[in-house]
């Protein structure tokens, strides 16, 4: 039982305290430099938590998000935009994506990070 507790603590520290998604402040210039690239070490991933915080605090419109972040890296959907973040989670094999969802009025309603 003690081994399970230690393993749980190590996993928590590795995924929470040492998160690769909170190392950098959002930098629009750097963000745009990695548009359309599938670089597994893209600095976009390291800006994720700061950008998520900004988007959820300010709740910009879809048009404002496009102006700030540029065109999405995946085909745009009516209710969401997707941007590549690089391969930062888990074993750093699968790529991470930031998904920005919009409410009926066209403003940011939810921001999430998905792997795979």
C-alpha positions as CSV (number, residue, x, y, z in Angstrom):
1,X,0.0,0.0,0.0
2,X,2.9,2.4,0.8
3,X,4.4,1.7,-2.7
4,X,1.1,2.7,-4.3
5,X,1.0,5.9,-2.3
6,X,4.6,6.8,-3.3
7,X,3.8,6.0,-6.9
8,X,0.7,8.2,-6.8
9,X,2.7,11.0,-5.4
10,X,5.4,10.7,-8.0
11,X,2.8,10.7,-10.8
12,X,1.1,13.7,-9.3
13,X,4.3,15.6,-9.0
14,X,5.3,14.7,-12.5
15,X,2.0,15.8,-14.0
16,X,1.0,18.8,-11.8
17,X,4.0,20.4,-10.2
18,X,6.4,19.9,-13.1
19,X,3.8,20.6,-15.8
20,X,5.4,21.5,-19.2
21,X,2.3,23.6,-20.0
22,X,3.0,26.5,-17.7
23,X,6.6,27.4,-18.4
24,X,6.1,30.5,-20.6
25,X,3.9,33.5,-20.8
26,X,1.8,33.8,-24.0
27,X,3.8,35.5,-26.7
28,X,1.8,36.3,-29.9
29,X,4.9,36.6,-32.1
30,X,6.3,33.2,-31.1
31,X,2.8,31.7,-31.3
32,X,2.5,32.8,-35.0
33,X,6.0,31.6,-35.8
34,X,4.8,28.0,-35.1
35,X,1.6,28.2,-37.1
36,X,1.1,25.1,-39.2
37,X,4.2,23.4,-37.8
38,X,4.1,19.9,-36.3
39,X,7.2,20.5,-34.1
40,X,6.9,18.2,-31.0
41,X,8.9,20.8,-29.0
42,X,6.8,23.8,-30.0
43,X,6.9,26.5,-27.4
44,X,3.1,26.9,-27.9
45,X,2.6,24.0,-25.4
46,X,4.6,25.8,-22.8
47,X,2.3,28.8,-23.2
48,X,-0.9,26.8,-22.9
49,X,-1.9,27.5,-19.2
50,X,-1.2,31.3,-19.5
51,X,-3.2,31.5,-22.8
52,X,-6.0,29.4,-21.3
53,X,-6.2,31.8,-18.3
54,X,-6.3,34.8,-20.6
55,X,-9.0,33.4,-22.8
56,X,-11.2,32.3,-19.9
57,X,-10.8,35.6,-18.1
58,X,-11.5,37.9,-21.1
59,X,-13.9,35.6,-23.0
60,X,-13.0,37.1,-26.5
61,X,-15.2,36.6,-29.5
62,X,-14.3,34.0,-32.2
63,X,-13.1,36.9,-34.5
64,X,-10.9,38.2,-31.7
65,X,-9.4,34.8,-31.1
66,X,-8.6,34.5,-34.8
67,X,-7.0,37.9,-34.8
68,X,-4.9,37.0,-31.8
69,X,-3.9,33.4,-32.6
70,X,-4.3,33.3,-36.4
71,X,-5.9,30.6,-38.4
72,X,-6.4,27.2,-36.6
73,X,-4.1,24.3,-37.4
74,X,-7.1,22.0,-38.0
75,X,-10.1,22.7,-40.2
76,X,-12.3,25.2,-38.4
77,X,-15.6,24.0,-37.0
78,X,-18.5,26.2,-36.3
79,X,-18.3,25.9,-32.5
80,X,-14.5,25.3,-32.0
81,X,-11.0,26.1,-33.1
82,X,-8.0,23.8,-32.7
83,X,-4.3,24.8,-32.4
84,X,-1.3,22.4,-32.2
85,X,0.8,22.6,-29.1
86,X,3.5,20.1,-29.8
87,X,4.0,16.8,-28.0
88,X,4.3,17.6,-24.3
89,X,2.1,15.3,-22.2
90,X,2.7,11.7,-21.1
91,X,5.5,10.0,-22.9
92,X,5.7,12.9,-25.4
93,X,4.7,10.6,-28.3
94,X,1.2,12.0,-29.2
95,X,0.6,15.6,-30.0
96,X,-1.4,17.9,-27.8
97,X,-4.0,20.2,-29.1
98,X,-5.7,23.3,-27.6
99,X,-9.5,23.3,-28.4
100,X,-11.3,26.6,-28.0
101,X,-15.1,26.3,-27.8
102,X,-17.6,29.1,-28.3
103,X,-21.0,29.7,-26.9
104,X,-24.1,30.7,-28.9
105,X,-23.1,34.3,-28.9
106,X,-19.7,33.5,-30.4
107,X,-17.6,34.2,-27.3
108,X,-15.1,31.8,-25.7
109,X,-16.9,29.3,-23.4
110,X,-14.4,26.6,-22.8
111,X,-10.7,25.9,-23.4
112,X,-9.2,22.5,-23.2
113,X,-6.1,20.5,-24.0
114,X,-6.4,17.1,-25.6
115,X,-3.7,14.6,-26.4
116,X,-3.7,12.3,-29.4
